[in-house]
Amino acid sequence: MLRVFLFLGLVASSVGLISCSHYRLGAETGPTFSTLHVSVVSSETMLPQARAIISTQVRNAFLKDGRVRLVDSAADADATLTMTLTAYERGVAVVRTDDTGLARRFDLTLSARASLFDNRSQTSIFTDRPIVAQRGAFTDSGQLQSEYQALPLLAAQLAEQTVKVVLTTW
């Protein structure tokens, strides 16, 4: 009787180990494309300097990730990413102790929408997917200067979110 229980235990353990051998942590598959063209970011906001900074940060984020190869033209790419900046907002997060009418820190929010087009099948992978980046900016050195310094940080965060949206298959 003891041998039967040991045998059944061994069989159950073996089946359990075999069934777990194909498990993978994370996304099951990678992107369905290997080359990507990132179009220059367009803007509906009042941040004219943001287009170049964000375009560069998005390209650098894809280069750093390494799962796809960037190409210079849509004709050479398996997929094309287009992005539009849709909103730039600032909200008072902390007021000054000496004057509650003035802000000491703003919460900056940069919103965009992204679309990914499969050039091989001429179909849209996704359209107008929202992407949002948020960052705080202290106004100790002046509001204009603090927002100017926060823009590259917002752009880097937006770029990281974009890579996740484009390359993650969840």
Buried (B, 14 or more C-beta within 10 A) or exposed (E): EEEEEEEEEEEEEEEEEEEEEEEEEEEEEEBEBEBBBBBEBEBEBEBEEBBEBBBBBBBBBBEEBEEBBBBEEBEEBBBBBBBBBBEBEBEBBEEEEEEEEEBBBBBBBBBBBBBBBBBEEEEEBEEEBEBEBBBEBBBEEEBEEBBEEBBBBBBBBBBBBBBEBBBEEE
